[in-house]
Amino acid sequence: MTFSKNSMNQNSHQKIIFVTLDGFRKDKVDFCPTLKSYVSQSIVFSNMMTVAPYTLAAHHAIFSGMYPSRNGVNAYYNMFRFKKNEIQTISRLLNEMGYYTCCDIINDVVIPTEDFDEVNIFDEKTVDFKERHANAIKKISTKKNFFLFLHYTEPHKNYVVDIVQKYKDKDNKDDYFAQKEENDARYTSYMYQLDDYVGTILQTIRDCKLEEHTTVIFQADHGTGVGEKYGEMFYGSFVYDSTSNVFSMIHIPGSEPKIINSQCQNIDFFPTIAEMVSYPKEKLDSRIQGNSLFPLINGVETNERPAFIETGGLYGPWPSPKKHNVFAIRLNSKKLIFNDTPNSWEFYNLEDDPDEEKDIYNETNEEIKTLKLKLIEHLQGNNIETKIS
């Protein structure tokens, strides 16, 4: 865990709005003109990796700064196993710093809610996100210091209803994977709605005169597959970049827009927010595994950070909702994947093969051997039992 010695003006972070665009594909920004314009004025992380490509594990990792294996939410069915009584969360940290913390979420297990001052739950089937979240911003805007977490799920919900539910119970799902272009077009059709939502959020921030005092974070907890990887209908089954390399940006008042190409992970949000609010470093949980993003923003960190990803799907070729069974390390545009259930390895050169279509795993390759050792060290260090550990 590292902090920058050159952090930006801490007065910029009196108020923080953190928005998850659930399942947003980073390659759809061009279809969202309002978001695209805001991105051009912000700090963008082009190689932000989620530590787990599904909502429950991703959110708990963000709020704890720890990998799923350490915080307890290491499977779909382990949503209630977050070590809430022993883990410092973003909301707890901010409470200590005098922040009023509020969230608006789909249910009370999607993030650790215990330390929030105010927890609001919406009905995904009936919610008007624009009106509800605009009102949430207006309501909290009178607080001196606040942290507001908003969960936007509209494209996620629509894709499930329009596409996934048609095929998920069929024994043969080949038709779904055969119509990738149609799936992609359907997903893209939701972008107008998402961009309209973003526009409402930004206009409400302006209307409430929060622009000069509010750090705004838009991020995706995971991407959305549209059938490009056979066996993964949606997300969470595999660790390929289509669902693991996620959209992420921070808008800090007064800061210069930048594109950060260095690799980072969503567990890095925790120490970044701690640094934003000048939280005493000596009071941070020593088990935090994320690193502040400020060394990357300020250009003082040059070494590539390894990214570790893990998942265990509800569906797919080897579902494992009780225990993660797919693991990867991504470093220097290379990715090594271990599939524990079939006990198989994959290796991809992402520069030459960004869509991960050509598996070039060779157990005698020295680079692969090095990555394998790093991955095994990570698994063993986090007490993750697999066929290789």
Disulfide bonds with the S-S distance in Angstrom:
none
